[in-house]
Each structure stands twice: as structure tokens, then as C-alpha cells.
Amino acid sequence: MAALWTLSLLLSAYPGCLGLTPPAELPQPHNQPPLLGFNSSSGGLSMDLPVALRVFSMDYHHVQAPFEIVLWIMLASLAKLGFHWSGRVPAVVPESCLLIMVGLLVGGVIYGVRHSAPPTLSANSFFLFLLPPIVLDAGYFLPGRLFFENLGTILWYAVLGTLWNVLGIGLSLYGVCLLAQSSLGDVSLLHCLLFGSLIAAVDPVAVLSVFQEMHVNDQLHILVFGESLLNDAVTVVLYKLFESFLRLPSVSGVDVLLGGCRVVMVGLGGLCVGLFFGLVAALTSRFTSRAQVIAPLFVFLYSYLSYLTSEMLHLSGIMAIVTCAVTMKQYVEANVSERSNTSIQYFLKMWSSVSETLIFIFLGVSTIQDVHMWSWPFVCSTLLLCLVWRATGVLLLTAVVNKFRRNAVTFRDQFIIAYGGLRGAICFSLVFLIDDFPKKRLFITTTIVVILFTVFVQGMTIKPLVELLDVKRKKRALPTVSEEIHSRLIDHLLAGIEDVVGYWGQHYWKDKFEQFNKKYLRRFLIHEDHQARSSILRVYQELERREQRGDEEAPPIVDPHSNSRPLLPEEMDSIRRILSRNLQNFNNKQTPAYSRHTLHQDATKDKIRRPLYRHQSLGERYTYDTITHWSQREDREFDGSHRARAGLSRSHTVCSMSSRPILQDCMVPAASAQAQQVDRKTSSTREDRISPQHQIPMGRAPKKHLSFFLENEK
């Protein structure tokens, strides 16, 4: 706390950097020492001898910008560190709430020292520097299987749900303004729709910070997170659309139609830009085998370049960077080394964590303002309408989408989806971009109240509600290789069933994409040395990377009563190397195909039995003549029946009874369908030719011996 207080005092003295909106013109430095060797009093630069040599001097303005940026990052990191060392507080209060409280404290200190409003985070700094790392981290580590299996539902919530909320909140607020003409009469319909578009933005930063601590089931998590991620892209597009309408002298039906086309073009354009840069990043990583040090750099550069290009073309930057991350992930992970993958993982996590912490701190700092415009009808109506329209939208849209889903979204999950619509920095940054008009301060105040209510009230009560409703939790154990193989087997079976019945479902298209990916994309984008020749090996490598990513989020549960000690890191590395080498060696083995007719019998069961012999007939008709040899006399006795069967190509399984000493697994060649008559003749002939020493005594029951004549199909 002492460190936070010291940093607050330092930042209160010089708060004018990191893209902050300065409160006033910074005072110019006075009585600065002249530069050594230069005479600054004259107009030009002329060499002059110094008056006296100074032992100590300070020039803060020379390092002001980087120094203050480092101080803000240090403040955010110390606040995050203190949160995780605060005992039982993280179990009750979400991290975002504590960070906002730290921001409120810092803003109060700055206001008390300077007696003026603290600086606010500019919208350009937020959208260009702080938001991209968070979205890149979310897109790169997005669970692809879950996301694409639920893509239809996510788009249903993100597009139609956002339109429902924007239009519902905007039109309802315009009705409130019409009822309160005395105080809100100067708010137009387009201003209400503009405010509805920004207040309907569900913030993925707030959603991630809350839902990652609860460990809800995978389906609920991907629905809430995917909807919040794509919701931002839709709300930003709608915000810019209504902002363009406000700047027009009049809005006609043609303008509305063109605006709808623009929304579609912005979304699809961002998708295409992200796809292009993702493929280029994957292709570039193919040639980094001789310079693995700079391989992680291309992941960040191409992702950020896709975001900036989309913003330059007025397309959806969020959609572009998410698409770029999802596209390049599997190819980059296959091309770069394990150390590079680890570097990418930790740098993305660190970058997004620092950005998230700075965003929440600046939310608290920016709350301390000189003048807040307050209107009870507008503020209370906005809070109520945000809850009502989101709840009704989730219920109605889920009732429709459940008719097409195999795994229906339960009512408990619907309640958590509706209650988990947290607002955050997206709407806070958008509200400052509104052009000046008389009620802009009211919009800013209402946005701050909605953010604080959703983060503190809903964010702190959603975890007890999850436990009270007994919502299904996430399985902490990572899936095994066997589970992944069985899951892929089921996918192939379902794809085959869909192909047979003529139904083009998600498994059919997934199978087609996998074939296209294996035949073209992987060969072109992945280096030959890194092509996994076995699907089992690829599954093992993916699970190993997933385990490394999930060590911090879901640590393995160790039984305290067990006597076994946990494995050391070097032992785990050794096990991974052994498994990788064995799987690769197993994949490289050329194991010949075999059937039950060509297997050797186990010679260890009967030490007296001789090894088996195989005879193969010429021509198209072939059989395997496997004979168990006994004494020469018995061999001569059996020779007649053997010759009778040798030329036959097909027979059914025959169970015969003989009076010879029991011979285990006596195998004879296959015979054809014509062998039935020959069987009866040779059987009677063999009974007549049995030697006297093998005759069964009359007082003893004959020993039964079962001989199975196995056939070999043509």
C-alpha cells in the first residue's frame, strides 16, 4: 500500500502521458541549465564554453513520457500483485472491482493534490494500444472446437441480440426523454440510438476477468465469451453508423439501406483482412527455422498490422485481429519451436494482463471529475432497461435457437448469460468520442454508473448465484489422448452418417475442411520437417501445449493422503521427450497387415509341438496350409485325407470327433463347398485305418477332440 501511495503522489505531479487527455497546458520549465557547450540565449546554436561544471543536474522533461508510462505500468502491476496476496479477498471480490477501487484511490489523490480533475484515458490510446493485446490473447487461445461448434448460437446472440438491445434501449430512452420534456427535451432520437449502441456493448475484458474465476462449464463460457467478443465488433459498427447519421442534415430510407450494407461490408471486410494476414503470418513462420529468435515477433506484428489496416480502411479491427489469430495459430505452433511457443504464450498473457489492469485502473481514475450531470429519470431508466432488454432478448433468442441445437441451453445457463452482460471500457471509451452537445456530460455520467453497477453488483453476485443455481462447472482435468481419439472417431462417424443420409451438417463441413487443410494448406504453410505424419502424434502435441497453457488456470489436484511425490520439472520433460520419441518411432514403423489366418501360434504353451508351416498354392486360388505335425505314423494315416482336401479352395468350419490323442489347435487347409461329400468319405476311411494301439478300450469313454477347419476367403 505504501508503494501504491508513493506512485500515486508521483503520478499526481505529472499525469500527462500514456495517451491521457491533459487537464491543461503543462507549464514550461524555468531556469533550466544551458546545454553543455551551447549558448541558448542567442537565436542560433553557437559553441561556447560553459560557465561552470555542474556535478549534479536533473532534466525531468527529457524523460517525462517514458518515465510516466513506466510508473503507470508499475502501479498496475503492484495492484495486481497485491490482489493475489490479499488473502480471502479474491474469493469474494472480483479482480476488476479491486482494480477500479485502486483507480478511484489514485484519482482521489490526484484530485486532492492538484485540485483539478485527473486526466482521462483517450479513446485513441484505448483502441490503438490497450484493446488489441486483449483481443489478440482471446483470439489466439480461443478453444477452436467449442467456438466453431457453437458458432451459429454465438452469431445469433451477437448480431440479433445486439440489434435487439440497441433498438430496444434507444427507443425506450427516447420515450423517457419525451415524458421528461423539461430536463431531457433536447435529446433527439438519433442521440438515444447512439447512446443505446454504446451502452449495449458487453465488455470481453470484464467478462473474462469474472468468468475465468468461476470455472463454469465450457459451453456456457464459450457462449458468453464469444458473444461478448463479437458483440463489440457489432456495437462499434453500429456506433459509427449512428454517428454518421447524426452528421447528415437529414436521414432518408436510402441512407438506412446503405447503412445496413455498410454494416455487412465492415464485418466481412475485417474478416477478409484478418484471414489474409493470418495466412501470410503462417507462411512467414515456415521459413523461421534458422532464426527461431524472431519467430514470435511475427505473431505480434502481423496481428497488430491486421488491426491497424482494418482501422485504416474503416473496417472492424476486432474482427480482423480475432480472425488473424485463429487462422495462424495451428500453423505457427507447428512451425516454431517449443521455446518460441512458450515465449508467445507468456508474452501474450503478460501483455493482455497489463492492458486489462490499466483499463480498470483508468476507469476508476476517470470517475473523479469536476462536473457530473445527473438526471434521476435517465440514469435509473438506463439501468433498468439494460437489464430488462438483455434478459428478454436472451430468453426469446434461446427459445428459437434451442429448436436447432442438440444440446439445449438450459434455463440456468440462460440466466447466467443474461446476468453476465457486464459493461466496461468499450462503452466508456466510446462515450468520450461523441461530438459535443448539451447532454454529453449526462451520457458520460450514466455510462460510469452503469459500468460501476455491472462490475460491482453483478460481478460480485454472479459467483454466489452460480453456486446457488448449481450451474455445471468445468472439468478441471485435461482430456487424455484416448478421449481425444474417441472424440475424433465420433466426429468421423457422424460425418459419414451425414454423408450417407445426404445432410450437410457441421460434421460434414468440418470433415471437408479437414481434408482440404491436410491436402493443401498444411503442405503449403507448414515446413516439411514439422509435418506430423501421425494424427495421434498431433493430438499428443496439442494436448501437451494445452497442458502447458492450463497449468496456471487449472492446477492439478493432488491428494494430500497419497504417499507419491509430485514429479519434478526435469522428470516431466524427460517423460515428454520419451513419449514424443516413442510415438514418432511407432509412426515410422512399417507394420505389415495381418489377419487371423496368418498369425503364428504361441509355441510356449506346448513345448513338444513343432513350429507351424505355411504353404501357398499357385494361381488365384490360394490357401494357407497350416498343419500341426505329430508322429510319422499318424502323419501317414492322415496323409490320404489331407491330399483329398489340398486342392479345395473354400469350406465351412467343420467340427469332427476323433479317437486320437488330443491335439490342440489342429489346423488343416480350407476346402470348398464340394468338400462335404469328401469329408464323409475320408472320415470313414480314417476311422478304418486307425492303428490298434490307438483303439479306444470298451470300458473307457472315448476322448473327444474338436478339429476346426478354418477357411481363407478369396
Order of alpha helices (4+ residues) and beta strands (2+ residues): alpha-beta-alpha-alpha-alpha-beta-alpha-alpha-alpha-alpha-alpha-alpha-alpha-alpha-alpha-alpha-alpha-alpha-alpha-alpha-alpha-alpha-alpha-alpha-alpha-alpha-alpha-alpha-alpha-beta-alpha-beta
